[in-house]
Amino acid sequence: MLDKCNKCGSNKLFVEIQGQRRGLYCGECGKWQKWITKEELQIAKFNGLKIIENKEN
């Protein structure tokens, strides 16, 4: 899994969960990095990344 943004180089990444998709984003510039797997989500949680869940009605 990425440990820094591929645009600005920041290491402030976060995960946004959108239904069944899980996106990795930069917290500095907002750029989407990649879709992550369930396994990568567990790694992100273990590494203390912020997880945002968008619950759509």
Residue, then its C-alpha position, 0 to 999 in steps of 0.5 A: m500500500l502507498d505510504k505517501c501521495n503520488k502528487c504532492g508527496s504528503n504522508k497524510l493519507f486517509v481512506e474513504i469508504q463509498g458503498q463497496r468501494r474503498g478509496l485512498y486519498c491525500g489529506e493535503c491536496g485531496k488527490w485520489q490515489k487508488w482503490i484499496t482491497k479489504e486487506e489493504l483496509q486492514i493495514a490502513k486501520f492498523n497503521g492509524l489512517k483516518i477512515i471516513e464512511n459515506k453512508e448514502n440513503 
